[in-house]
């Protein structure tokens, strides 16, 4: 495959790659200085890990994989509680990875959730999408990957991202400016000419840098018609301020479609009291929030 050849050209030799894998996993003095040096001289390279026994590549110049000791340890304090909720369903499910980046969460879901059936992954950043496509091809699960953003419209819009790193977790679309980035609403994408099967159990990871409310609006039919829905929704104070949105608006938008219970995985799945403002209950910081439709087993 041309894609695999492109990845191969970016890989280190086996010996150097093995050393870098160990260095990412270890907590060492000078680790950040090494990361900075590698990012300066080898920014186009990838480090090849094994995640769930399968190849998984990460860019050299993405600090989070050094900070979290490799993709297999990627923010597990939030994702393990989420996967625990999913596994209570004990049914095959369709996983929508919205803002998939390079596919780390999809790969972890494959490792921790035996009932994962199909992955639909969306990522507008071309650099991330290249690695995402490769990483999903290694998982051995049915998948569709789109080099596209998700919102409540179907259009081509501008995409703004940093030019200082290979991938940019904070890249975002500008729906008011025409551009080259494809954006879909999920309901329209699912009703397209190509047959896309969605199981009665649906899981959505929504990490879309300011388009959270619009993603929900564009997935009304999906959320209402699924038998069970589970959501992992990013709540980021800076993004909320930039978009003049509140956490309560995001919760209410989903609750207008069906009843949900809400939990904070980073805080041992503490339940959210919907009679109080979110940031009156929790520190003013970024959280990933679990939403479970009330007919789910919790």
Protein Blocks (a to p, Z undefined) as FASTA:
>chain_A
ZZlmmmmmmpccfklmmmmmmmmmpccehklmmmmmmmmmmmmpccdddeehiacdddfk
lmklmmnnpjklgokllmmmmmmmmmmnopacddddehklnommmmmmmmmmmkbmbdcd
ddfblklmmmmmmmmmmnopacddddddddfbdcdddddddfkbfbdfkbccdfkbgcfb
dcddfklmmmmmbdcdddfbdcddddeehplmmmmmmmmmmmmmpmbdcddddddfklmm
mnopafklmmmmmmmmoccddddfknooiacdfkbcfklmbccdddddddddfkbcZZ
